[in-house]
Amino acid sequence: MDERRPLAEDSLTAISDLEALRAYIGDCQRCPLARTRTTLVFGVGDPHARLMFIGEAPGRNEDLQGEPFVGAAGQLLDELLASIGLVRSQVYIANVLKCRPPGNRDPLPEEIESCTPFLAEQVRLIDPVVIATLGNFATKYILATERGITGLRGRLFRIDGRLVMPIFHPAAALYSPDKREVLFEDFARLRRVLERTPETAAVVGSSTAGPAVEGADEECASESRHGPSVEQQTLF
Ligand code: SF4
């Protein structure tokens, strides 16, 4: 395991559902973003979703409304979901940081370290089969890699029984028709992965996983033949 990754905290692992986790986080003051945020943005969606999206941090609209992906990037995310027959209430959406960095600057390492134990607990409680990381920060955190999103997007990784697909952040595609096209292609692939994948992460991670995950296994295997492998890490 990457030593930079915050381990689950004893006080958190006793929490048994998202509501209790939200109550535990309360009016969090763990990092300086507490002083500049308007609203802590916890996450939204199906608490038992098979597909979880992880973005970077709340932006201005999210900070004001308390919900992730509510601005133009959120509208594009809704379009992308619709393109694979899904709506927000069928997935779960969260961010690496729960509070907005001022001016939408990049998250700082110490902010990520302070906040990600909450994200790790959300993943544990939701127990998604597939995680789609949106953009660089979520991808680097989940895959514990320094490699950028451009080289990783659309590829499939297996992390402790879950399948992880990095994709571009919708905000990056708002003014780039090329990236927009790539995003729709990656969502189509996400749908194929979901269709082939068993219902639970435990089944995906077992040695008896059937034909439903063959395609994903092949792609993970092919990843390991090209450069440094980031598969098979235990993050949660
Ligand atoms: S970003 Fe995370 S750790 Fe920092 S104040 Fe907000 S909830 Fe707490």
Residues whose N, C-alpha, C, O or C-beta is under 5 A from the ligand:
A	BS01	SF4	C28 Q29 R30 C31 L33 A34 L97 K98 C99 E111 S114 C115
